[in-house]
Amino acid sequence: MDLNGIMAVNLRRTRHGMNMSQEELAHRCGLSTRYIGDIERGKKSASLTVLGLIADALGVEPAELITRKPDPAVD
């Protein structure tokens, strides 16, 4: 999986864990809901600036969004 895919999975997992909608995240970041959705589907790459905005809005370190995590379904 490439970094776009890793970020897509981590972003979706983190956002869902916070019970936050794409709309709320987009509002907190000052981005469009469509752009957040495209990042979550791996269709768009996030720049470092956008990575930072998203991480700040979620209250996590940027590295949390681009670090490969073990797949619980595989264990």
Secondary structure, DSSP 8 states (H G I E B T S, - for coil): --HHHHHHHHHHHHHHHTT--HHHHHHHHT--HHHHHHHHTTSS---HHHHHHHHHHHTS-HHHHHS----TTT-
